[in-house]
Amino acid sequence: MVIYTILKIAGSLGLFLYGMKVMSDGIQKTAGDGLQKVLNYMTINRFAAALTGFVVTALIQSSSATTVMVVSFVNAGLLSLAQAIGVIMGANIGTTVTGWIVALIGFKFSIVTIALPTIGIGLPLVFSRKLGKQDLGEVLIGFGILFLGLEFLKDSVPDIKSHPEYLEFLAKFADWGFLSFIMFVFIGTLLTVIIQSSSASMAITLTMAYSGWIDYNTAAAIIVGSNIGTTITAYLASIGTNTNAKRASRAHILFNIFGAVVVTIFYSPFLHLVDMIVPGDPATGASIPEHLAMFHTLFNIINTAIFIWFIPQFAKVVEKLVPESKEDFDLQYEFRYISTGLQDTAEFNLMKAKAEVSKMAGINAEMFSNFVDVFNNPEKKLGKRVKQLKDMEDFTDQMQEQITAYLIECSTEGLNEDGMIMATGMIRIVNELESIGDSCFNLALLAERRHNKELDIPNEAVKALGPITNTVSDFLTFIRTNMNHQFTENELNEALKLETRVDEERRILKKKTRKRIQAGSDVKAELLYLDIVKHIEHIGDYALNIAEALKAIYQD
């Protein structure tokens, strides 16, 4: 009997979590570019960052997913540490929406009366391609399954009136005073770490409290613990990333722990405030879900209101805790599929991949800039600089391999049509970026050969290389800048102009080289010079290919 009850509870929880995943999948697919536009507001200021974190998390119902995205953006250099902390604060507030949905709908009436009709409406939308509403159908079906799971969970939890011995067992742990509070905070932390979803942990806690298994104070302590446990996913996502990404994940952990400390210090006044706002006596059980939802919301709003004014100081603390490491290119690149809980979807993972692709474009621009510096300073010992460029080239090779594998995995996770176009386009872009990295390294090798062989390239030829290197640098910057924005016909025309200018400058340089050779210039030096010009021109070609791929991704 006990085993059967446990299996019923596990099955009900599984149905709830699966419904949450399906609903989140549908929401992200439906939101599409809208979600990306919301994410663009992260960089305005700390308050906009917090608002963005709230909106995105409220939409996708997963603070873990939002914070993993933030870690990816920081790793790619698209977000500063201070901006990331703001988003994390907002995400903590956004995750409270689930508690309110469960509290206001899940315990007020028989959920089956709306869950089954909702699934009935969503089913034809999923199967009808003519309507073009498959994503909306997923949202409705997920919503229905989620609440069916919650209904079964309520029915599966044994009636405490029929089993008073269970309450006596739990009461023993509730009589230890402050030690009981700490123990239940730890239980909440562990539960959320295991489930990898604070939203699901919240639903379980509300159900247990509503059924009388735990009292108001115990449930509130578990909720405090769930806020700490939800940080584990971002921590896992930061493994193998750069220093700033690690700092972002540690900031998430510290902020949630500091918040738990604040609530612990003012625990009794905090509960009293909740009781003043929410009508009804939580001890009776009927109004306990609303009290706990309000507790969860106030907990995160008050902590954010306190700490948002100290984000710069908070960032300094994290910087001291996670000091600057060696060059990131000494690290082995790793871009793994990190599950953000049951709400993890391919569309959201595409955004993480875009952040990595943007990072790769930044590395290429830095490599080309390093080559220009090496070429213009042939008197320096180049061994160390060339070694650095080799490390960067190896890094981009690893990026191509792992990002491509990641995108292929996303393609198997039920992407919609726009998502498939995005994944295919990014795979092409990654390949072109890897080719740019190869060309930059080859340029460095040519510069080193010029130095080692003491080949004398005329000063006028070195100066003449300036316009084409400037144009290519501008081209690479242009690509990086527009990597995460709508790429229109105007941007493509600008890219075509840059590539045409590179071709024209290469033609001029080749003509001048022939004249110098005819005038008696060193043939070996001039041939090496032509090789350099050829590789620079190839970079322009690769950049144009990337522009064309970006235009295809954002095709109306």
N, C-alpha and C positions, 0 to 999 in steps of 0.2 A: 504493500500500500504506500509506504513512504517513497519507494523507488518510483512508483507510478506517478506520485504527486510531483516529485522532482523533475521527471521527464516532461510532465505537462507544463510545468513552469518554464523549463528550458525551451520547449517547443513554442510556447506563447511568446517568450522573449525573442526567439529566433524569427518569428513572424513579424513582431514589432520592428526589429532591426532591419529585416529585409524590406519591409514597407518603407522605412525611412530611407534606405538606399535607393529604391526605385523612385520615390518621390524626389529625392535630391538629384538623381540622374536627370529626371524630366525637367526639373527647374533649371538646372544648369544648361541643358540643351535648349530650352525655351528662351532663356536669357541671352545666350549666345554672345554677340558683340556688346550687348548692353552691359553684361557683367564686366567685360574688359574696359568699357568706358568708365564704369564706376571705379574700377581699380586705378584708373589714371589720376583720380583725385587724391591719391595717397600722398603725392609729393607737394601739395600746396602748403600746408602747415600742420601743426600737431593736432589741431581740432578737426581739420578735414580728414587727416589720417585716421583719427578715432572714429569719425562718422563713417568713413569707408569700411573700416573693420566691422562696425556694427551692421551696416547694410548688407555687406557680402555674407557675413555669418548668419544673419537672420534669414537670408535667402536660401543658402545651401544647408543650413541647420548643422553646421560643424565648425566650431572654433579651431579644432585640430587642423582641419583642411586649410583654413585661412592662415594659421600661423606657419604651416609648412610652406604655403605659397610665399609668405613674407620672407622666410629663411631663404627660399630660392631666389627671390628678387634681390635680397641683400647680397647673396653670393655672386649674383650677376652684376652687381654694381648699380642696379636700377633704383635702389632705395638706400638712404642713409640709415645709420643705426637709430637715430632719434625718430625718424619717420616710422621705422619698423616698430618701435616701442609704442607709438601712438596707435598704429593699426591693431597691435596686440591688445591694447586696452579696450578699444572698441569691440574687438572680437569677443572679449569676455562678456560684454553687455549683450551682444547679439545672440549668444548661445542661450540666454535666459528665455528667449521666445518659445522654445520647445516646452519648457515648464509651464508657461501660461496656456499653451494650446492644450496640453494634457489636463491641467487643473480646471480650465473653464469648460472643456468639452468632454473630457474622458470620464468624469465622475458625476455628471449631471443627469444623464439619461442613458438609455440603452443605445450604445454606439452603433449596433448592428443596423438600427433604423436608418442611419445615414451612410454607413460604411458600404453596405452592399449596393444601394442605388448608385453611390459614387463610382464603385467598380463597374457597375452596369453601364454607366455613361462613358467611362473611360475606355472600356474594351473595344467598342466599334471604332473609336478614334485611333487606337493603336493599329488595328488591322486594315483600316481604310487609307490607302495611299492617295486616293483622289482628294480627300479632304485636306491632306497635308497637316494634320494635327496630331501626329503620332507622339510628339513630345508632350503636348498637353494631356494626351491620354495616359502617358506614363505618370504624370503628376497626380492625376485623379486616381489611378489604380494604386499607386504607392500610398496616397493618403488613405484610401479605403483599407488596404492591407495593414497599414500602421495601426489604425484604430481597431481593426479586428484583433490584431495581436494584443493590444491593450485590454480589450474586453476579455479575451481568453486569459490574460495574465491576472486580471481581477478575479475571474471565476476559479482560477487554478490555485490561488493562495488560500489555504485552509481557513475556514472561519475560526477566529480566535476564541469565540464564545464556546465552540465545541471542543476546543483544545486549550484550556487555560494553563495546562502544564508548560506550553511553549512560552507563554508570557512570563511565567515564573522563572523560567530558565534565562530569558533575556533580562528580567528585572535584576538578577544577580549582578550583571555587568553594568547596570545603570546606577548602582548604589555606591560607586567608587568616587563620586565627586568629580574633581577636575581630571583625574586619571581616566574616568569613563569618557569624558569629552575627547581627550587625546586619542583614546582607543578607537572611538567611532570616526574621528577624523582620518585615522590611519586606514580603517576599513573602507571609507569612502574613496581614499586615494588608491588603495589596492583594487577596488572594484572597477574604477575608471581606467586604471592601467590595463587591466585584463580585458575589458570590453573595448577600450580605445574609443570611447564616446561618452562625453559628459552628459549629452542629451539623453542617451539611453540610461545612464546611471541615475539621472534625475527622475526619469519615468519609473524606474524600479523603486527608488526611494519614496516617491509619492504614493505608489501602489501599496507598499508595505505600511506606510503611515496611515493611509486611508483604511486599510484592512485591520488596523489596530495592533500590528506586530511590533511597531516601534512608536515611541511617543514623539511629540513635537521637538523637544530638545535634542533627542537622539538623531532624528531625521535631519535637523539643521546642521548638526556636527558632521554627518555624512556628506551633506552638500558642500560644506567647507572643504572636506577632503577631496571631493570630486574635482574642485577647482585646481587643486594641486596635481592630481593624477592626470588631468588632461594635457599637462605640459610634456609628457613623455614622448609623444609623437614628434613634436618639433625638435626635441633633443635628438631623437634617432635620425631625423632628416638632416641635422647639422653635422653628422659624422662624415668626415672626408671633405668638408667644405672649407672655405677660407675663414680667416680670423673674424671678420665682421659677421658672417653668417652664424658662427658659433656664438658670438656675443648676442645676436638677436635671440637665439634659442635660450641662452642663459638669462636674458632679460625677461623672457616669458616666465621662466621658472621663478626668478626672484620676485617679480611683480605679484604673481599669484601667492607666493609664500608670504610676502609682506602683507598682502591683503588678508590672508588667513590670520596673521598675527594681530592686525588691527581689529578684526572681528572678535578674536579671542579675548583681547583686552577689554573690549566694550560689549561683551556677549549679551549680558542681561539687559542693558539699556537698548541694545540692538533689537532683541526679541520684543521688548516692550514697545519700541517704535513701530514694528511690524503689526503688533496687536492693535495699536491705535489707528493705523491706516486701514487695516482689513477688518471688516465686521465679523462677528461670530467668535465663539470660543474654540481655539484649536484643540483643546483637551477633549472635546466631544467627538471629534473625528470628521464631522460633516464639512467643516470649513478648513480643515488642515491643509488640503492641496493648495488653496489660494494663499494661505499664510506662508507656506514653504516657497511658493513661486515668488511671492513678494520678498521674502527673505533673500532668495537667490538674486533677485533683481537689484534690491537695495545694496546688497553686499558688493556687487560689481560696479554699480553706479557710484556709490560713495568712494570706493577705492580709486576709481578712475578720476573722480572729481578732485581727490586729494593729490594723487601722484602725477596727473597730467601737467601740473605747474612745475614739476621738478624733473621733467624728462631730460634736460641737459645734465643735471647732476646724476640722475639715474644712469645715463649713458656713461659718465665718467667712472662710476662705481663698477660697471660691467667691464669697461676697458681695463681697469686694474685687475679684475678677477681673471680676465682672459687677455693676457699680454700679447703684443704683436709677435707672430711667429716668423720663421724664415720665409724666404720667397715661396709664394704659393706654387710655383712651378717645380719646386723640389718635391711636391706632394704627388702622390698617385691620384689621378683624376678618378672620381667615382660619382656617377649619376644613376642612382638606383631608384627603382619603383618603391616608394615608401607609402604604405597604406596609411591613410588618414582616418581610418575607422570605416564603418559601414557606409559612410556617405561619400566615399572616394569614387570619383567618376573620371572618365577619359577626357571630357571637355576641360575639367579643371586641371588635369595633368598636362594638357596641351599648353596651358598658360605657363606652367612650370618649365616646360621644354622651351618655350619662346624666350624665357628669361635666360636659359643656358645658351641658346643660340645667340642672343644679344651679347652675352659675355664673351662668346667665341669671336664675334665680330670685333669686340673691343681689344681682344688679344692680338688679332691680326693687324689692327691699326697700330698698336704699340710695336709689333714686330717690324712693320714697315718703317716706322719712325726710327727705330733702333738701327736699321740698315742704313738709312740716310745719314745718321750720325757717324756710323762706322765708316762709310764711304768718304765722308767729308773730312775725316781725321785719320788718314792712313799712317800717320807717324806713330800712333799709339799701338801698344801691344794688343792685338785683337783676339788672342786666344780665349780670354775670359768672356768677352762680349759674344763671340761666336758660340761658345759653350752655352751661354744663356739663351741665345736664339735657338740653339738645338733643343734645349730643354722645353722651350715654348712650342717648338714645332712638334716635339713628341707629345706634348700636352694636347695640342689641337688634334693630333691623330687619335689620341684616346677619346677626346670629346666627340669626334666624328663617329667613332665606333659605338660608343655608349649612348649618345643621343639618338643615333639612328635606330639602335636596338630598342630604346625606350619608346620612340615614336611608332615603331612597328607594333610594340606591345599595346600602345594606346589604340592602334587601328583595329586590334582584335577585341576591344572592349566595348563595342557597340556605338561607335561614333556616328553622328548624323552626317548628312552629305557635306555640309560646310566644314565639319570637323575632319572628314577624310581629305578634303581639298587642302585644308590647313596642314595636316600631317604630311601629305605627299609633297607639298611645297616646301616645308621645312626640311625634309630629307634632302631635297635638291639643294637648298640653301647651305645646309651643313656640308655637303660634298664640295660645293664651290668654295666655301670658307676654308676647308682643309687644303684645297688646291692653292689658295692664296697663301696659306701658311707655308706650304712647300716652296712656293716661289720666293717668299721672303727669306727662307733659309738658304735657298740656292743663291740669292743675291748676296747674302752674308759670306757664303763660301767664295764667291767671285771676288768680293772685296778683300777677303783674306788672301786669296791667291795673288791678287795684285800687289799686296804688301809683301808677301813671302818671296815672290819672284822679282820684286822690285821693278815692276812694269811701270813705265813712265807715261801716264795719261796726261796730256796737256791741260794746263789750268783752264784754258778757254773751254775745253770739252767738259771738265768737271762743273764749271759754272753753267754751261749750256744744259746740263742735266736738271738744273733747278726747276724750270717750268713744268716738266713732265712729272717730277717727284711731287711737286706742290699740287698738281692736278689730281694725281692718284691719292694723295693724302686727303684732299678734299672729298674725293669720291668715297673713300673708305669711311670718313666721318659722316658723309651723307647717308650711306647705307646703315651705319650704326644708329644714327638719329631717327631714321624712319622705320627701323626694324619692328617696333611695337606700335606703329600708328597706321591709320588708313593710308594705303599707298594708291594714289589716284593716277589718272592719265597725266596730270601735270608733273607729278614726281617722276614718272617714267620718262617723260620728255626731257626733264632735267638730267636724268641719268644718261640718256642718249647723247645729250650735248657734251657731258663730261667724257664719255667714251670716245666720241668723235674728236674732241680736243686732244685726248691721249694719242689717238691714231695719227693725227696731224703732227703733233710734236715728235712722235717717233719717226715719221717720214722726214721731217726737217733734220733730226739728229743723224739719221742714216746718210742723208745727202752730205752733211758736213763731214761725217766720218770718211766717206769716199774721197772727198777733196783733200783731207789731211793725209790719207794713205798715198794719194797721187803726189802730194807734196813731199813725201819721204818720211812720214811719221812711222813710229814703231808698229809693225803689222800685228804682232802678238798683243800689244796693248790695245790696239784699236779693235781687234776681234773680240777681246774680252769686254771691251766697252759696248760693242754691239750685242753681246750676250746679255749684259746688264739691261740695256734698253729693251731687248726682247722680253725678258722676264717682267720688267715693269709694265710693258704693254699687255702682257698676259693677265696681270692683276686687274687691269682695267676691263678686260674681257670678262673675267670671272665676276667682277663687281656688277657689270651689266646683266649677266645671267641671274645674279641675285635679285636685281631690280625687277627683272621680268617675272621671276618666281613670286616676288612680293605682290606684284600687280595681279598675278593669277590668283593668289590667295584672297585678295580683297576685291576680286571681280564682283561687280554688282549683279 
